[in-house]
Amino acid sequence: MQTDEIADEELPSLNTSKYLKGSELQGKLQKATIVGVGQNTFQDGRTVRQLTVRIGTDEKIFSLNKTNTSLLAQNYGRNTRSWIGKSIGLTSTKRNNPKTGQLVDAIVIVAGA
């Protein structure tokens, strides 16, 4: 079995997921434009609905936690349609996942960045 080596610079291009992960931001501030708002429904012992935001030209999607949802509502209004076209800053920070206790890269929104 032959294994091809991949240079570090090539690794981000291998991520073809439509979902944005905090680790992709590497703690750096990146500007993005909200191009859509939706919601995911999943089972967590109960049915949970969570808002999602699509950003940028590649239309990556990420789920909004309560903090990011509140920040967008305070800055752009409670009507999620009014968020479309707004510029936001995105970064990541290490946070404890409240469900697992594991340290994860959480996405943090910086409104108006």
C-alpha positions in Angstrom: 0.0 0.0 0.0 1.4 3.4 -1.0 0.7 6.5 0.9 1.1 9.9 -0.8 2.3 12.8 1.4 0.1 15.9 1.5 1.6 19.3 2.3 0.1 21.3 5.2 -1.0 24.0 2.8 -3.3 21.6 1.0 -5.2 20.4 4.0 -7.9 23.1 4.1 -8.9 22.4 0.5 -9.7 18.8 1.4 -12.5 19.9 3.7 -15.5 19.8 1.4 -18.2 19.8 4.1 -20.9 22.4 3.7 -20.7 23.0 7.5 -18.2 25.6 8.9 -16.2 24.3 11.9 -14.6 26.5 14.5 -11.3 24.8 13.8 -11.3 26.1 10.3 -11.2 29.7 11.6 -8.0 29.0 13.6 -8.8 31.8 16.1 -8.4 34.5 13.4 -11.1 37.1 12.6 -12.6 36.6 9.2 -15.3 38.7 7.6 -18.4 37.1 6.0 -21.8 38.1 4.7 -24.9 36.3 5.8 -26.6 34.9 2.6 -29.3 32.8 4.3 -30.9 31.8 7.6 -32.5 28.5 8.2 -33.0 25.9 11.0 -31.9 22.4 11.8 -34.0 20.0 13.8 -32.3 17.2 15.7 -33.0 14.7 18.5 -31.2 15.3 21.8 -33.5 13.3 24.0 -36.1 15.7 22.8 -36.7 17.5 19.5 -34.4 20.6 19.3 -34.6 23.3 16.7 -31.5 25.5 16.1 -31.1 28.4 13.8 -28.4 28.1 11.1 -26.7 30.8 9.1 -25.3 30.4 5.5 -22.3 32.7 4.8 -20.1 33.8 2.0 -19.8 32.8 -1.6 -19.2 29.1 -0.7 -22.3 29.2 1.4 -20.9 27.4 4.4 -23.5 26.7 7.1 -23.1 26.8 10.9 -25.5 26.5 13.8 -26.1 29.4 16.1 -25.8 28.9 19.8 -27.8 31.1 22.2 -25.0 33.7 22.5 -24.6 34.2 18.7 -28.4 34.2 18.2 -28.8 37.0 20.8 -26.0 39.0 19.4 -27.4 38.9 15.9 -30.9 39.8 17.2 -29.6 42.7 19.2 -27.6 44.1 16.3 -29.9 43.3 13.3 -33.4 42.7 14.8 -35.5 39.7 15.7 -36.7 39.1 12.2 -34.1 36.8 10.7 -34.8 37.9 7.2 -33.2 41.3 8.1 -29.9 39.5 8.8 -29.4 38.5 5.2 -26.8 40.7 3.5 -25.3 41.8 6.8 -21.6 41.6 7.3 -20.3 39.8 10.4 -16.9 38.8 11.7 -16.2 35.2 12.7 -13.5 33.8 14.9 -13.1 30.8 17.1 -12.2 30.3 20.7 -11.8 27.3 23.0 -14.9 26.5 25.0 -16.1 23.5 27.0 -19.0 21.7 25.3 -21.7 21.7 27.9 -23.0 18.3 26.9 -19.6 16.4 26.7 -17.3 18.6 28.8 -14.7 18.4 26.0 -12.8 21.5 24.9 -13.9 22.4 21.4 -13.3 25.3 18.9 -16.5 27.3 19.2 -17.5 29.8 16.5 -17.9 33.4 17.8 -19.7 36.1 15.9 -18.4 39.7 16.0 -21.3 41.8 14.6 -20.5 44.7 12.3 -16.8 43.6 11.9 
